[in-house]
Amino acid sequence: MGNAHAASWPWTSSPDPAQKLEAVVPVPSETIAPPPVAVAPVTPAQPTSAVDSTSSPVDATSSKPTLGTFEDLHKPCKELALQPYEGLRFMVNKGLSSHFQVQHTVHLNNEKSTYKFGSTFVGSQQPSPTEAYPVMIGEMSNEGNLQAQLIHQFGNRLRLKCIGQMAGPKFQSIQLGTDLFLKDSTISVVTADPDPLNGTGMLIVHYLQAITPRISMGSELLYQRGGGRQQAMLTLAGRYQTEDWQLATTLGMAGLHASFFRKANENVQVGVELEASLKTMESVTSLAYQFDLPKMNLLFRGMLTSDWTIGSSLEKKLAPLPITLNMTGTYNIKKDKVAVGLGAVLG
């Protein structure tokens, strides 16, 4: 959790969560995207010890690889992934204090235009100079849909998370989780939509153990009950990481997920992912790369997937003005479909 963006919280590490969880328990398709601009001199972060759950293979202040949590095994590649959109998107960020920020987002396209209002609060409790808690993030759309996140850490060992979603006046979903950071291992427990009266809900337990400073292994146990049935799924994982690259693999009843991340230098990063589903017997391989040109205030990202999709994005900061321009484009060769997005961020 090196910054506010790290508040995003993936719920499973399997290659096909939608098929893995089936339709017994509704799981939100996405978490809230926090504003990209920090609102305080310090931003929320994970412990700076070997259990930093959001660090990439290279810690910002140390050359030692970090352990992290089970759900972060493929995070370096996920962070490289292109986030394309279609149409026009405008964002305005306004810091109301050193701890509180609001965000307005307008997205215009041919299919559906939306407006979203978001807010981020970062508390004053600082376990270290580089982290602050609690973190509260909320977002509401013009359709009345509400999403909220709360993250708080107690000392350097225990972190609690909560995500809630409402669709109009109806309560849609709630997910609760906790991370326990030990000396050379991490334990995470997540529950989604628990209903003790009806005996339904979902429980996920993660365990990640450092075997050596470079090798870590772990497992995930998912138990789900509802709709007159129940199921349990086991996933095993392994990772080898150095200061500049890492290789991670998760294999379970849902399928296979493998990723390779390489940091060539301070400005160039490359990632490759393979996701295969045992249920549909389909697989997708994707290549993502990033070039950062700090002297020109430019950030370029690109992707290429095995389903014949290519894409790229360009981000330009107009320093010293607080304005960032961005453009994304994707093209599916097989379907002959093009999607282009233009956007601007103020603040």
C-alpha positions, -999 to 999 in steps of 0.1 A, spaced: 0 0 0 27 25 -10 1 51 -20 -36 57 -22 -39 37 -53 -28 7 -34 -61 6 -16 -76 -14 -45 -82 -49 -32 -84 -80 -55 -102 -108 -39 -88 -139 -55 -56 -148 -72 -70 -174 -94 -69 -170 -132 -106 -169 -137 -124 -155 -106 -158 -152 -123 -159 -189 -131 -142 -198 -99 -168 -182 -77 -197 -192 -99 -230 -174 -93 -236 -184 -57 -223 -153 -40 -223 -120 -59 -188 -105 -60 -182 -70 -72 -166 -68 -106 -142 -40 -96 -131 -21 -66 -129 17 -63 -102 35 -82 -88 61 -58 -78 95 -70 -43 95 -86 -31 125 -66 -19 122 -31 -37 143 -5 -12 144 23 25 147 27 25 110 36 4 84 18 -9 51 30 16 23 27 23 -12 39 49 -20 65 84 -12 54 96 -45 66 97 -77 45 60 -80 46 52 -50 24 22 -63 5 22 -38 -23 58 -34 -32 70 -46 -66 101 -69 -66 122 -38 -60 114 -19 -28 116 19 -32 140 22 -3 157 -11 -3 172 -36 -27 158 -66 -8 128 -83 -23 96 -81 -2 73 -109 8 39 -93 4 6 -112 6 -7 -141 -15 -31 -119 -35 -1 -97 -46 19 -125 -62 11 -113 -97 7 -76 -88 38 -63 -106 24 -75 -139 -11 -64 -131 1 -29 -124 17 -28 -159 -16 -38 -176 -31 -13 -199 -64 3 -186 -81 14 -219 -113 33 -222 -134 46 -250 -147 81 -255 -138 113 -236 -129 113 -199 -123 144 -177 -112 142 -141 -108 171 -115 -90 164 -82 -93 190 -54 -74 187 -21 -95 203 6 -69 197 33 -37 177 38 -58 147 46 -89 150 25 -94 151 -13 -124 150 -36 -126 139 -73 -151 146 -101 -150 123 -131 -171 127 -163 -169 99 -189 -186 105 -223 -191 78 -250 -216 65 -275 -230 37 -253 -232 53 -218 -221 86 -203 -215 87 -165 -205 111 -138 -188 99 -106 -180 118 -74 -152 104 -52 -135 113 -20 -104 101 -2 -94 105 35 -60 97 48 -56 97 86 -29 111 108 -18 78 124 17 71 111 33 38 120 63 50 99 72 82 80 60 66 48 25 54 58 -6 68 73 -39 53 85 -69 50 84 -77 53 47 -113 58 36 -123 59 0 -158 65 -14 -173 68 -49 -209 75 -61 -222 75 -96 -250 95 -112 -271 63 -111 -269 62 -73 -244 33 -71 -222 36 -41 -188 20 -33 -168 25 -2 -135 12 12 -120 14 47 -84 3 54 -68 5 88 -36 -9 102 -28 -16 139 10 -14 145 31 -32 119 14 -66 121 -24 -63 116 -43 -47 88 -81 -47 84 -101 -40 52 -138 -35 44 -155 -29 10 -192 -22 7 -213 -17 -24 -249 -5 -29 -269 -4 -62 -294 24 -57 -313 18 -24 -304 -19 -24 -274 -32 -4 -254 -53 -30 -223 -67 -13 -199 -65 16 -164 -80 19 -143 -81 51 -107 -90 54 -77 -90 76 -39 -94 69 -15 -107 96 21 -100 89 45 -123 107 83 -124 106 86 -145 74 50 -152 65 16 -136 60 -19 -149 67 -50 -133 51 -86 -141 58 -115 -128 36 -152 -132 39 -178 -121 13 -215 -116 20 -217 -137 52 -252 -146 61 -253 -168 93 -291 -170 93 -293 -186 59 -259 -203 61 -245 -187 29 -214 -168 21 -178 -172 10 -146 -176 30 -110 -174 16 -79 -181 35 -44 -172 22 -10 -183 35 23 -172 21 57 -184 35 92 -172 27 113 -203 22 145 -183 14 150 -146 8 141 -152 -28 117 -181 -28 82 -181 -13 54 -206 -14 18 -204 -4 -17 -217 -7 -53 -205 -10 -84 -223 3 -118 -210 -8 -150 -223 7 -184 -211 -7 -219 -220 3 -253 -209 -11 -281 -218 -34 -284 -252 -19 -249 -262 -26 -213 -258 -14 -179 -261 -28 -142 -258 -17 -113 -251 -40 -75 -253 -33 -48 -233 -50 -10 -236 -46 15 -209 -55 52 -203 -58 74 -173 -65 111 -166 -72 121 -130 -70 153 -110 -72 160 -72 -71 151 -68 -108 127 -96 -118 103 -121 -105 85 -153 -116 52 -163 -100 28 -192 -106 -5 -202 -91 -21 -236 -99 -54 -248 -86 -88 -264 -95 -98 -232 -114 -67 -231 -136 -32 -218 -140 -19 -183 -137 18 -176 -144 36 -142 -146 70 -129 -153 81 -93 -144 113 -77 -154 126 -42 -145 152 -35 -171 161 -1 -155 145 28 -137 125 37 -168 116 4 -185 95 -24 -172 81 -55 -190 56 -82 -179 42 -114 -194 12 -132 -181 -4 -166 -189 -40 -173 -177 -56 -207 -184 -90 -219 -173 -95 -256 -167 -132 -252 -169 -134 -236 -204 -100 -251 -216 -91 -216 -228 -60 -196 -222 -48 -160 -228 -12 -148 -229 -5 -111 -226 27 -89 -229 28 -55 -213 55 -29 -212 61 6 -199 85 34 -209 89 63 -185 106 95 -199 108 117 -168 127 145 -185 98 149 -210 71 141 -185 59 112 -207 47 78 -198 40 52 -225 24 18 -221 17 -9 -245 2 -44 -247 -2 -74 -270 -24 -104 -263 -28 -138 -278 -65 -131 -286 -52 -106 -313 -56 -74 -293 -29 -47 -294 -31 -14 -274 -12 15 -261 -15 46 -239 3 79 -237 3 102 -207 18 137 -208 21 160 -178 20 197 -187 44 209 -160 43 233 -142 6 233 -147 -14 207 -127 -28 191 -159 -22 156 -173 -33 146 -208 -38 110 -217 -48 89 -247 -55 52 -251 -62 30 -281 -69 -6 -287 -74 -27 -318 -87 -63 -320 -74 -77 -353 -97 -107 -353 -129 -87 -347 -116 -56 -365 -127 -34 -336 -111 -1 -326 -115 17 -293 -100 52 -287 -101 73 -256 -90 109 -248 -88 123 -214 -75 151 -191 -68 153 -154 -68 186 -135 -52 186 -101 
